[in-house]
């Protein structure tokens, strides 16, 4: 792609690792591959139902003014403003988590970039992240620690492009809760491309909460790549409400025995919003468990996509893998496309998938109205009840309350 290569050459000086030989080579190889294959189109299976805004208007706009932020609401332990990391805490660790800027340490992380090439090969979204990477962090949780961290992504300028990568390692038998908030700002036309790699050592437990409630003209592309070793457990809650277009993709590799993953998702969309979610679980070893459950509520002329995939390799006997997608359409013009997929190459497994799309249950609506609740309030109750069974699995009550407030605002707008 000449346009992408031109952007890259114009902005090299702003990119992390621009002079590191292995990263320069990796970027050049990606650019050559893009020149050969072109940008994604709906002819490609993974983009068949997607919003192509993420590929038709690739941009790189860097904030050179210096970061000076005055916002204090929803501030986390770690904050990214206009695509750059800022922190008022001048320490290399917070809450027993060792934190370094990726830029200062990237020369030692070739392995993690190569992992991306091996497990997400020819993936346009993460390839863009590699090409235009401008900031990120490495987070290391020691063994036998219980801790948490909140990361926020915000903007106070318009038309900024953010390409951020975080590498997160969680030590043996540790428990880690990571909350990521994409804040709603009084800005316009910002785009974010965030890619997180999670590495769970033996016995580690991670709860990952992702709240995307950015300004409605914004675009978000978010990717996570997860590796779970023996007896580790990764539990992810993904929530979308806001942004013109969102494309999320989460891939978990269960590479240790008795490891497990749960991908939970709830999304709301209205007007002409587009919400695209994809979850993939690869069972590499025996006695592993996975669960993928997503529910969406769509109104007006909004579009939703949910693709779920489970791959069970021949060695992964005694696998349990489940998928469920449910959608509620509040208007005749809203559309939800789902595609569950199972690929099973082992014979001793328990796997299933299900997908339904429908409207508000008219009998339940009539029942509530017959009890004196007006139609609008009855619909609100049924919509909230529709997603409750997914959200109630969340352990962090502060995040759950925030999501509940966002849903209430969505229902009353």
PyMOL commands that set and color helices and strands:
alter all, ss='L'
color gray80, all
select helices_A, chain A and resi 2-14+21-37+45-47+53-56+102-108+110-119+124-132+362-370+375-391+397-412
alter helices_A, ss='H'
color red, helices_A
select strands_A, chain A and resi 78-81+84-86+93-94+97-101+135-141+146-154+161-170+175-182+191-200+205-212+219-228+233-241+245-254+260-269+274-283+289-298+303-312+319-329+335-344+349-358
alter strands_A, ss='S'
color yellow, strands_A
deselect
rebuild
show_as cartoon
